[in-house]
Amino acid sequence: MIVYDIVVNGEIKETIKPRKNRLKEIYAYMLEQSKLMKVKYGENVKIKGRMVY
């Protein structure tokens, strides 16, 4: 499973777990979420993906 950590100023603020497994759907979902996170936390937001087994 792929999860995404929202990192602000080097600190993980939250973790997002997409509900879908298809890459196209995950990509569209994460584009939407990245816009929302920039509004919520400001411009200094990084999104890092990782695999969870």
N, C-alpha and C positions, 0 to 999 in steps of 0.2 A: 504494500500500500504506500502511496506517495502522500506525504504531508508537507505543509509549508509553514515555516516559522516567520513571523513578522518581527523584524529586528529594528529597533529604534535606538540610535546612539549606542550600539553595541550590546543592548539588552533585549532579550526575547520578551515581547509583550503578549503575544498570543500565537496559537497554532491553529491552522486551518486544515481540515480534513475534507477534501472534495468527496461528494457522495457518489459520483460516477467514476467508472474506471477507464472509459475511452479517452484517449489523449486529446482528441478534438474538443470534447466536452469539458475536460479539465482545463484546457488552454483558454477557452471562452470564459469559464467560471473565474479563473485566476486573473484575467484581464479586468473583469468587473470588480473583483475583490481588491485588486491593486489600486484602482481609482478610489474606492471607498476608504481604504487604509490611508491614502495620502490626504484625504479630507479629514479623517479622524485624528491622525498623528502628525500631520505636516509633511513637508517635502523630504525629510531625512529618514525615509523608510526603505528598508531593504527586505526583499522576500527571498528566503533561502529554502530550497526543496531538499527533502531527504527521504530515504526509504525506511519504512518500518516493517519488520518481518513478524 
